[in-house]
Amino acid sequence: MSVPCGRVSAVARLDGGRVHPSTRTLENYAAATGHRLVIDLVPVTGKAGQKRA
């Protein structure tokens, strides 16, 4: 299977963490790899395990 060079470099940039992709880009990446994008917000805890405001 041959993959166009532009797509390979785009994936390399995502994997390398050198870019901040949009949600649409992440959705496309997930779909292309047989996944779905899930974004989850979780509370940040402090040193004592208490939730931050």
Sequence and secondary structure as in RCSB ss.txt:
>XXXX:A:sequence
MSVPCGRVSAVARLDGGRVHPSTRTLENYAAATGHRLVIDLVPVTGKAGQKRA
>XXXX:A:secstr
    HHHHHHHHHHHHT S   HHHHHHHHHHTT          B TTS B  
